Amino acid sequence: MPIDRLALVRRHNPVVDRFDPGASLTVGNGDYAFTVDATGLQTFPALYENGGVPLGHLSNWGWHTFPNPEGYRMETFKPTHFRTFNGRSVGFPYAPRGAERTAEYDWLQANPHRLHLGRVGFRLRLPDGGEAAAAHLTDIRQTLDLWTGVIVSRFSVGGRRTTVRTCCHPESDLIAVRIRSELIGAGALQIAFRFPYGSGSFSAPPEWQRPEAHTTELADISPRAALLRRTLDSTAYEMAVAFSGGAFARGSSDDPHLFLLTPESGDWENGGAGGREGGADPDSEDGGEHFEFVFRTASSGAGGALPGYAETEAASARYWEAFWRGGAALELAGSADPRAFELERRVVLSQYLTAVQSSGKLPPQESGLTHNSWYGKFHLEMHWWHAVHFALWGRTELLENSLVWYMDIMPQARALAAAQGYEGARWPKCVGPDGVNGPCYIEPFLIWQQPHPIYYAELAYRSGGRSALERYGELVFATADFMASFAEWDERGRRYVLGPPVAPAQEIYDHGSTVNPTFELSYWAFGLTVALAWRERLGLPPVDKWTQVAAALAELPTTDGLYAAAETAPDTFRDETGADLIDHPTMLAPLGMLPGGQADPETMRRTLHEVMRRWTWDHTWGWDYPLTAMTAARLGEGNLAVDALLMERGKNTYLPNGHNYQRPDLSVYLPGNGGLLTAVAMMAGGWDNGPDAHAPGFPQDGSWNVRSEGFLRML
């Protein structure tokens, strides 16, 4: 009997009954997102800052760059040279950690940065005319209906009831809002639009204190529409607003970026932002008058006819029903293990969040489209954790949305490789849409993102067949060319080695001296082997250098029968201080995240148990738990896999809205959500050359009732 997907999804609808900093809710379409508080808009943002999930309004097209009177460019940033294994000098945009930062360094690191597009919230009045604070709102009840993508928010102010419905158009960067409120007739409800300047710090909220640095022009106004034009230095965008009747005007002579929309109780049947196409009023049990408005934000062309609320909600409902019915599904109801419901909750909410935040045309930043981290840029080594699950859950097209971007920056990646004396394309690490890495003490030295495009392309091939070979052949081959040229021949050891300089994924080692990090060695072998298979599929001869490097890579380094972090870190587990047992336990990745071509299962089993016993889990990241679970699953240790996924540690916290919390300035960490979905897909759907068993990665002792549909086997 098929899984009842509607019941599965809706039993995990987030429900909010107060202003909870960890329970803000988001609507979006993968390239654009809008996060709201318990009012259904962004009314009390301060309650969600300083450790909560902020009320963001971000997109994949909205970026800002500060003025650059000094003409700073990466092409003229003075590189620091490091010696490779065989003594060749290679330049990197480097500054030592803790060194005094220059203005050039700061500017290049902070630009471009993703832009908060503007706050849209209520202004609510009390019966005595005073402005309502959050404490004045009562009877709060808010639900995100995951099946339709609609947030329904109910609250009262001074005994007057309000219901708000909020949704996002799946094909347009447009938010639609429908309000029924007893406050409207009393003249006690307005909608405030306020716009900030760009923020150039790591994860600071938008800059509201520099009104003189940008402009907001009311470019057009009519009885039911307004057009705002925004200019921030060289960045320009528009917000078009349509509403069912009322007054739209500047809100303050002291704040040139504040505008107020004052509803009037108009003709509900014939009014509305585009009319009322939706049939019976879903909130007819509530008192009060109706009002609706929509706003569309775009880099240009935001004006013109806008879809109304009902049209937008109908489009949202169609999209989300197709999403939930079209991909894979996992149900854990009936499991004896009491943790099953929580795991199922995390899985359902993670699917929604990654679709909203991580499925667009650019690789996502760690914190998606909710708030900025690392200046709003995205980390290509994290792209695997954000996006691989889409293919395993039967939604490869959502992975391919951002995979195409690699083709767009191919010229930059080839230029980077050539500048350092390598062949092919070297992929950057922490970047904006331009694909250019800024200066950093460690980012330019990381290499584990290099094989990622080969992994993604292989998933696309397995999902879509030969057409993927034509689309991504150049991507695979340029990546393999770099990988083969990066490896250096060690004449004494008669082998190929990786590094120095190289920063392993476990970012605690000196990139100027590290040799043969365990995970990267395994990933190099995997990537070159898959690239050679692509040559064969296309009827092309093998590339001799790829074959030579893949066949003669150094063996994975071990000490005392355990995999070490790197050949130059033989004391990974010997050091009684545990200095090496922090950050990512990536020595597990060769047989877990990867299929284990170079790994010995029993050595990996011993390593896994030592990691579980001794690792400093409070100094990890959210994707380390699914990383560990995947290794346990491949080794047939299903109970340990579940224990790793549900380990009670701070970095493995999943908030009421489903977000993987890390720390106060990183309350959203989508690699944790994506990693969870990848591990669960593998545990439920199996992997290449894995056991022919139902849900082979889960415990096989009867404690888990696993029902699954539609998974692609993991590589």
LUMMARRO-465278 format. One line per 3 residues: for each residue z, x, y of C-alpha. Coordinates in nm, 3 decimals, padded with zeros to 5 digits. Example, Ala and Ser with C-alpha at 12.3 -4.5 7.8 and 13.67 -1.06 7.14 Angstrom:
<nodes>
00.780:01.230:-00.450  00.714:01.367:-00.106
</nodes>
This chain:
<nodes>
00.000:00.000:00.000  -00.096:00.147:00.340  00.174:00.248:00.584
00.257:-00.022:00.838  00.172:00.199:01.133  00.265:-00.052:01.398
00.616:-00.086:01.258  00.645:00.290:01.205  00.555:00.370:01.565
00.743:00.092:01.740  01.073:00.155:01.569  01.082:00.480:01.764
01.000:00.337:02.107  01.232:00.514:02.354  01.481:00.273:02.509
01.672:00.366:02.826  01.973:00.182:02.970  02.075:00.419:03.252
01.951:00.705:03.468  01.951:00.966:03.192  01.814:01.309:03.299
01.691:01.368:02.943  01.515:01.032:02.914  01.249:01.024:03.182
00.928:00.879:03.036  00.566:00.978:03.081  00.228:00.807:03.073
-00.091:01.010:03.074  -00.426:01.086:02.914  -00.411:01.455:02.819
-00.554:01.583:03.148  -00.322:01.391:03.379  00.035:01.264:03.353
00.293:01.076:03.557  00.663:01.086:03.468  00.902:00.813:03.582
01.272:00.741:03.605  01.445:00.422:03.491  01.276:00.220:03.768
00.927:00.278:03.625  00.835:00.494:03.924  00.968:00.818:04.077
01.244:00.661:04.282  01.544:00.892:04.229  01.393:01.235:04.145
01.706:01.436:04.229  01.884:01.286:03.927  01.629:01.449:03.694
01.624:01.799:03.842  01.862:02.086:03.768  01.848:02.062:03.390
01.684:01.725:03.336  01.320:01.642:03.266  01.169:01.627:03.618
00.949:01.351:03.752  00.618:01.534:03.755  00.272:01.422:03.861
00.036:01.692:03.737  -00.322:01.734:03.620  -00.553:01.991:03.469
-00.772:01.996:03.782  -00.499:02.011:04.048  -00.434:02.377:04.132
-00.330:02.545:04.453  -00.361:02.901:04.584  -00.164:03.041:04.874
-00.353:03.204:05.162  -00.454:03.560:05.085  -00.496:03.745:05.412
-00.455:04.082:05.239  -00.739:04.007:04.999  -00.542:04.071:04.681
-00.760:04.069:04.369  -00.700:04.171:04.010  -01.011:04.388:04.028
-00.836:04.611:04.283  -00.484:04.604:04.135  -00.400:04.962:04.037
-00.369:04.983:03.659  -00.110:05.181:03.468  -00.253:05.384:03.182
-00.109:05.403:02.831  -00.212:05.618:02.537  -00.341:05.457:02.221
-00.258:05.576:01.867  -00.534:05.834:01.883  -00.471:05.935:02.242
-00.727:05.733:02.436  -00.614:05.622:02.783  -00.629:05.246:02.851
-00.537:05.078:03.180  -00.320:04.766:03.213  -00.201:04.557:03.512
00.158:04.659:03.455  00.484:04.685:03.644  00.805:04.794:03.468
01.054:04.519:03.398  01.317:04.512:03.670  01.112:04.725:03.906
01.090:04.630:04.271  00.810:04.381:04.308  00.538:04.428:04.566
00.379:04.155:04.772  00.054:04.218:04.586  00.224:04.175:04.248
00.398:03.854:04.357  00.083:03.698:04.498  -00.132:03.778:04.196
00.131:03.651:03.953  00.192:03.324:04.139  -00.169:03.223:04.204
-00.320:02.990:04.120  -00.034:02.748:04.039  -00.046:02.391:03.921
00.013:02.133:04.192  00.243:01.830:04.202  00.001:01.562:04.324
00.253:01.342:04.503  00.562:01.135:04.438  00.534:00.757:04.409
00.862:00.567:04.404  01.043:00.257:04.525  01.240:00.205:04.842
01.488:-00.067:04.758  01.716:-00.256:04.996  02.056:-00.406:04.936
02.138:-00.759:05.057  02.306:-00.609:05.364  01.988:-00.418:05.452
02.110:-00.074:05.348  01.899:00.145:05.125  01.990:00.121:04.757
02.103:00.432:04.570  02.079:00.477:04.196  02.439:00.364:04.156
02.347:00.023:04.301  02.102:-00.056:04.019  02.242:-00.260:03.732
02.113:-00.430:03.416  01.884:-00.132:03.345  01.663:-00.171:03.041
01.350:00.039:02.999  01.118:00.076:02.700  00.811:00.287:02.639
00.587:00.094:02.401  00.422:00.382:02.216  00.166:00.148:02.058
00.018:00.051:02.396  00.128:00.335:02.626  00.306:00.092:02.861
00.651:00.149:03.012  00.842:-00.171:03.088  01.140:-00.121:03.321
01.395:-00.386:03.417  01.678:-00.358:03.667  01.870:-00.554:03.928
01.968:-00.470:04.284  02.233:-00.686:04.444  02.179:-00.945:04.175
01.803:-00.962:04.234  01.595:-00.889:03.926  01.288:-00.667:03.899
01.046:-00.595:03.613  00.795:-00.309:03.637  00.509:-00.231:03.401
00.358:00.119:03.428  00.057:00.263:03.242  -00.218:00.523:03.271
-00.589:00.472:03.228  -00.711:00.673:02.926  -01.041:00.772:03.092
-00.941:00.805:03.458  -00.657:00.979:03.636  -00.519:00.644:03.746
-00.176:00.486:03.725  -00.143:00.108:03.728  00.180:-00.074:03.815
00.265:-00.444:03.792  00.586:-00.569:03.953  00.766:-00.900:03.935
01.071:-00.897:04.157  01.308:-01.119:04.350  01.322:-00.833:04.601
00.965:-00.893:04.720  01.028:-01.229:04.879  01.341:-01.088:05.040
01.144:-00.803:05.194  01.366:-00.557:05.009  01.106:-00.360:04.809
00.851:-00.103:04.922  00.652:00.170:04.746  00.679:00.517:04.900
00.405:00.780:04.863  00.516:01.130:04.956  00.330:01.458:04.918
00.455:01.819:04.883  00.320:02.167:04.936  00.255:02.399:04.642
00.538:02.594:04.481  00.485:02.957:04.389  00.801:03.031:04.195
00.844:03.033:03.817  00.963:02.676:03.764  01.084:02.550:04.101
01.028:02.187:04.197  00.756:02.104:04.449  00.799:02.238:04.800
00.905:01.954:05.031  01.027:02.165:05.322  00.697:02.292:05.466
00.528:01.985:05.619  00.333:02.201:05.864  00.156:02.391:05.582
-00.056:02.099:05.462  -00.208:01.773:05.582  -00.224:01.416:05.453
-00.485:01.201:05.626  -00.508:00.824:05.600  -00.885:00.833:05.577
-00.949:00.464:05.517  -00.747:00.145:05.522  -00.818:-00.221:05.446
-00.601:-00.522:05.361  -00.600:-00.427:04.992  -00.688:-00.057:04.976
-00.617:00.280:05.129  -00.760:00.628:05.089  -00.551:00.941:05.144
-00.705:01.286:05.184  -00.492:01.590:05.108  -00.555:01.947:05.225
-00.342:02.244:05.120  -00.509:02.566:05.232  -00.829:02.584:05.023
-00.725:02.296:04.794  -00.837:01.942:04.870  -00.797:01.619:04.679
-00.782:01.245:04.734  -00.564:00.955:04.633  -00.716:00.608:04.641
-00.475:00.314:04.634  -00.559:-00.052:04.573  -00.305:-00.332:04.586
-00.277:-00.707:04.565  -00.192:-00.760:04.928  00.038:-00.607:05.183
00.058:-00.337:05.446  -00.008:00.033:05.392  00.097:00.264:05.675
00.262:00.589:05.766  00.628:00.570:05.683  00.786:00.798:05.940
00.699:00.979:06.259  00.911:01.268:06.136  00.734:01.309:05.799
00.353:01.329:05.817  00.332:01.313:05.436  00.519:00.986:05.381
00.340:00.652:05.348  00.484:00.310:05.270  00.321:00.019:05.093
00.496:-00.308:05.176  00.402:-00.588:04.936  00.339:-00.938:05.044
00.378:-01.229:04.807  00.010:-01.299:04.773  -00.224:-01.502:04.557
-00.137:-01.375:04.211  -00.422:-01.546:04.029  -00.697:-01.419:04.259
-00.531:-01.114:04.407  -00.420:-00.799:04.241  -00.582:-00.461:04.239
-00.902:-00.579:04.079  -00.791:-00.927:03.981  -00.568:-01.062:03.710
-00.765:-01.037:03.389  -00.472:-01.023:03.150  -00.396:-01.390:03.075
-00.037:-01.510:03.063  00.217:-01.316:03.264  00.416:-01.112:03.008
00.722:-01.119:03.233  00.714:-01.490:03.316  01.074:-01.528:03.203
01.183:-01.323:03.504  01.219:-01.471:03.849  01.057:-01.343:04.165
00.715:-01.282:04.303  00.435:-01.063:04.175  00.271:-00.754:04.312
00.050:-00.491:04.158  -00.107:-00.168:04.270  -00.305:00.119:04.122
-00.364:00.471:04.247  -00.626:00.718:04.133  -00.603:01.088:04.213
-00.901:01.320:04.198  -01.029:01.646:04.340  -01.299:01.439:04.514
-01.444:01.093:04.495  -01.118:00.905:04.444  -01.248:00.612:04.650
-01.464:00.325:04.535  -01.377:00.030:04.318  -01.067:00.081:04.106
-00.982:-00.101:03.785  -00.698:-00.346:03.822  -00.370:-00.347:03.639
-00.475:-00.575:03.356  -00.795:-00.381:03.293  -00.599:-00.056:03.285
-00.331:-00.190:03.052  -00.598:-00.328:02.818  -00.775:00.010:02.812
-00.444:00.186:02.747  -00.359:-00.051:02.463  -00.701:-00.002:02.301
-00.672:00.376:02.328  -00.325:00.402:02.182  -00.386:00.160:01.897
-00.695:00.363:01.802  -00.490:00.682:01.829  -00.217:00.560:01.597
-00.455:00.400:01.349  -00.709:00.683:01.353  -00.505:00.991:01.267
-00.269:01.079:00.987  00.064:00.906:00.940  00.399:01.002:00.792
00.677:00.763:00.698  01.019:00.871:00.572  01.191:00.530:00.542
01.392:00.492:00.224  01.490:00.858:00.204  01.840:00.931:00.079
01.882:01.218:00.321  02.048:01.073:00.635  01.845:01.308:00.855
01.517:01.136:00.765  01.522:00.886:01.052  01.575:01.162:01.309
01.293:01.371:01.167  01.064:01.066:01.168  01.163:00.997:01.531
01.080:01.351:01.635  00.746:01.332:01.455  00.639:01.004:01.615
00.747:01.101:01.966  00.589:01.446:01.934  00.255:01.287:01.852
00.273:01.079:02.169  00.391:01.365:02.389  00.132:01.615:02.272
-00.147:01.359:02.312  -00.032:01.286:02.669  00.048:01.645:02.766
-00.158:01.884:02.552  -00.490:01.728:02.450  -00.697:01.787:02.762
-00.972:02.020:02.872  -00.743:02.320:02.929  -00.488:02.479:02.698
-00.153:02.333:02.807  00.135:02.509:02.974  00.463:02.522:02.783
00.596:02.230:02.986  00.269:02.040:02.979  00.198:01.806:03.268
00.566:01.725:03.328  00.686:02.023:03.531  00.576:02.375:03.606
00.685:02.681:03.412  00.537:03.026:03.447  00.382:02.902:03.775
00.204:02.618:03.595  -00.013:02.857:03.398  -00.076:02.837:03.026
-00.006:03.095:02.759  -00.287:03.149:02.513  -00.059:03.286:02.243
00.120:02.948:02.255  -00.203:02.750:02.222  -00.173:02.769:01.841
00.163:02.592:01.856  00.038:02.333:02.100  -00.285:02.235:01.929
-00.331:02.328:01.560  -00.150:02.013:01.454  -00.423:01.795:01.606
-00.665:01.903:01.334  -00.410:01.874:01.054  -00.328:01.520:01.170
-00.695:01.418:01.161  -00.755:01.448:01.536  -00.964:01.764:01.556
-01.146:01.635:01.864  -00.824:01.674:02.061  -00.806:02.042:01.961
-01.171:02.092:02.049  -01.117:01.952:02.399  -00.951:02.279:02.498
-01.129:02.505:02.249  -01.446:02.469:02.457  -01.268:02.637:02.747
-01.276:02.970:02.561  -01.653:02.958:02.582  -01.625:02.901:02.957
-01.421:03.219:03.009  -01.621:03.430:02.764  -01.763:03.645:03.049
-01.411:03.727:03.173  -01.289:03.804:02.821  -01.586:04.033:02.756
-01.533:04.205:03.089  -01.165:04.266:03.009  -01.251:04.420:02.674
-01.522:04.639:02.822  -01.296:04.758:03.105  -01.053:04.887:02.843
-01.322:05.046:02.628  -01.334:04.779:02.355  -01.613:04.568:02.213
-01.633:04.190:02.205  -01.399:03.961:02.397  -01.032:04.024:02.466
-00.852:03.699:02.540  -00.596:03.699:02.821  -00.240:03.575:02.787
-00.089:03.383:03.080  -00.363:03.237:03.298  -00.496:02.953:03.508
-00.840:02.795:03.474  -01.011:03.115:03.588  -00.902:03.295:03.271
-00.776:03.604:03.456  -00.440:03.752:03.356  -00.209:03.847:03.641
00.010:04.158:03.639  00.321:04.159:03.422  00.550:04.395:03.238
00.454:04.253:02.897  00.186:03.983:02.906  -00.123:04.210:02.913
-00.002:04.392:02.598  00.033:04.093:02.365  -00.238:04.066:02.101
-00.137:03.786:01.868  -00.345:03.539:02.066  -00.663:03.729:01.976
-00.727:03.573:01.631  -00.633:03.222:01.748  -00.989:03.110:01.837
-01.102:03.205:01.487  -00.826:02.989:01.340  -00.921:02.695:01.565
-01.289:02.731:01.485  -01.215:02.735:01.111  -01.023:02.409:01.148
-01.317:02.260:01.337  -01.548:02.372:01.056  -01.328:02.217:00.789
-01.314:01.893:00.983  -01.672:01.870:01.106  -01.885:02.088:00.882
-02.180:02.306:00.972  -02.217:02.186:01.330  -01.899:02.380:01.413
-02.070:02.702:01.302  -02.334:02.652:01.568  -02.085:02.556:01.840
-01.834:02.832:01.787  -02.021:03.116:01.617  -02.031:03.329:01.931
-01.659:03.267:01.988  -01.569:03.381:01.636  -01.794:03.685:01.640
-01.695:03.810:01.987  -01.329:03.777:01.887  -01.384:03.969:01.563
-01.574:04.242:01.748  -01.273:04.303:01.970  -01.027:04.292:01.682
-01.223:04.547:01.481  -01.263:04.781:01.778  -00.894:04.751:01.871
-00.778:04.879:01.530  -00.768:05.260:01.519  -00.826:05.487:01.224
-00.523:05.684:01.111  -00.673:05.989:00.941  -00.346:06.108:00.794
-00.263:05.771:00.640  -00.626:05.684:00.558  -00.580:05.340:00.710
-00.639:05.132:01.022  -00.342:05.071:01.250  -00.258:04.840:01.540
-00.107:04.992:01.851  00.022:05.142:02.061  00.009:05.003:02.321
00.094:04.663:02.179  00.362:04.404:02.243  00.448:04.216:01.924
00.509:03.842:01.925  00.878:03.932:01.889  00.888:04.056:02.247
01.185:04.292:02.225  01.004:04.614:02.134  00.853:04.884:02.353
00.485:04.813:02.387  00.416:05.174:02.469  00.526:05.295:02.124
00.512:05.001:01.879  00.285:05.050:01.577  00.184:04.796:01.313
00.380:04.480:01.392  00.398:04.284:01.068  00.271:03.948:01.187
-00.018:04.096:01.384  -00.133:04.307:01.088  -00.150:03.999:00.871
-00.327:03.795:01.138  -00.584:04.073:01.191  -00.668:04.067:00.820
-00.690:03.688:00.822  -00.912:03.671:01.132  -01.160:03.934:01.018
-01.183:03.778:00.671  -01.260:03.434:00.816  -01.513:03.582:01.059
-01.692:03.747:00.767  -01.700:03.411:00.590  -01.864:03.260:00.897
-02.135:03.525:00.883  -02.201:03.435:00.521  -02.211:03.061:00.593
-02.471:03.121:00.863  -02.681:03.339:00.634  -02.608:03.652:00.836
-02.527:03.996:00.695  -02.165:04.115:00.713  -02.059:04.344:00.996
-01.965:04.674:00.837  -01.688:04.752:01.085  -01.518:04.418:01.023
-01.532:04.475:00.648  -01.396:04.828:00.678  -01.104:04.732:00.901
-01.009:04.425:00.696  -01.011:04.630:00.375  -00.815:04.928:00.506
-00.554:04.779:00.738  -00.206:04.924:00.700  00.020:04.746:00.455
00.287:04.516:00.589  00.591:04.735:00.663  00.904:04.691:00.451
01.253:04.840:00.444  01.496:04.786:00.156  01.273:04.520:00.005
01.251:04.314:00.326  00.967:04.277:00.573  01.049:04.457:00.897
00.934:04.344:01.239  00.705:04.646:01.269  00.645:04.985:01.113
00.823:05.134:01.414  01.119:04.895:01.366  01.237:04.989:01.015
01.598:04.899:01.097  01.521:04.532:01.169  01.780:04.419:00.914
01.973:04.745:00.872  02.124:04.756:01.219  02.467:04.595:01.183
02.473:04.508:01.554  02.192:04.257:01.496  02.005:04.391:01.799
01.669:04.319:01.635  01.765:03.975:01.506  01.677:03.779:01.819
01.367:03.615:01.962  01.100:03.512:01.709  01.147:03.595:01.336
00.775:03.667:01.311  00.803:03.878:00.997  00.801:03.535:00.826
00.462:03.437:00.971  00.233:03.618:00.720  00.332:03.370:00.447
00.395:03.047:00.635  00.201:03.017:00.956  -00.065:03.224:00.775
-00.173:03.190:00.412  -00.022:03.522:00.305  -00.322:03.733:00.211
-00.125:04.057:00.250  00.223:03.929:00.171  00.426:03.955:-00.148
00.600:03.619:-00.215  00.922:03.764:-00.352  00.958:04.013:-00.069
00.900:03.725:00.170  01.156:03.510:-00.013  01.422:03.778:00.029
01.325:03.814:00.394  01.345:03.439:00.450  01.695:03.419:00.308
01.808:03.716:00.515  01.665:03.554:00.828  01.845:03.228:00.752
02.169:03.416:00.690  02.170:03.661:00.977  01.929:03.560:01.255
02.078:03.496:01.598  01.950:03.140:01.626  02.092:03.088:01.973
01.841:03.350:02.095  01.525:03.188:01.964  01.258:02.945:02.084
01.165:02.594:01.975  00.872:02.697:01.758  01.082:02.939:01.552
01.226:02.651:01.350  00.890:02.516:01.226  00.776:02.878:01.177
01.066:02.925:00.937  01.008:02.589:00.771  00.645:02.672:00.692
00.747:02.992:00.513  01.012:02.807:00.314  00.758:02.540:00.219
00.500:02.789:00.091  00.773:02.951:-00.118  00.865:02.618:-00.278
01.198:02.590:-00.100  01.169:02.239:00.038  01.538:02.190:00.107
01.547:02.504:00.314  01.229:02.392:00.499  01.398:02.069:00.605
01.716:02.256:00.698  01.514:02.483:00.925  01.334:02.193:01.094
01.660:02.010:01.162  01.890:02.304:01.228  02.148:02.209:01.489
02.093:02.468:01.758  02.042:02.442:02.132  01.678:02.547:02.123
01.610:02.290:01.848  01.734:01.998:02.059  01.505:01.694:02.089
01.591:01.471:02.385  01.583:01.089:02.385  01.227:01.102:02.519
01.127:01.339:02.236  01.097:01.659:02.437  01.213:01.987:02.282
01.476:02.117:02.527  01.527:02.492:02.576  01.734:02.554:02.888
01.796:02.401:03.233  01.475:02.539:03.389  01.271:02.469:03.075
01.370:02.122:02.965  01.024:02.056:02.825  00.887:02.293:02.560
00.581:02.149:02.391  00.522:02.440:02.148  00.833:02.311:01.970
00.683:01.962:01.941  00.346:02.093:01.828  00.506:02.334:01.584
00.712:02.054:01.434  00.397:01.848:01.379  00.218:02.145:01.221
00.503:02.217:00.981  00.542:01.853:00.881  00.166:01.815:00.829
00.172:02.116:00.598  00.479:01.995:00.411  00.327:01.649:00.360
-00.041:01.731:00.319  -00.025:02.067:00.143  -00.210:02.393:00.197
-00.487:02.599:00.043  -00.401:02.717:-00.308  -00.070:02.531:-00.288
00.086:02.325:-00.565  -00.086:02.005:-00.672  00.212:01.787:-00.590
00.292:01.501:-00.357  00.434:01.625:-00.025  00.474:01.975:-00.172
00.670:02.118:00.121  00.945:01.857:00.107  01.236:01.867:-00.139
01.122:01.761:-00.485  01.466:01.636:-00.596  01.415:01.272:-00.502
01.620:01.286:-00.181  01.313:01.234:00.039  01.080:00.935:00.020
00.764:01.069:00.181  00.464:00.844:00.241  00.164:01.006:00.405
-00.198:00.932:00.488  -00.489:01.129:00.628  -00.367:01.489:00.650
-00.601:01.788:00.643  -00.474:02.065:00.419  -00.348:02.366:00.608
-00.531:02.697:00.570
</nodes>
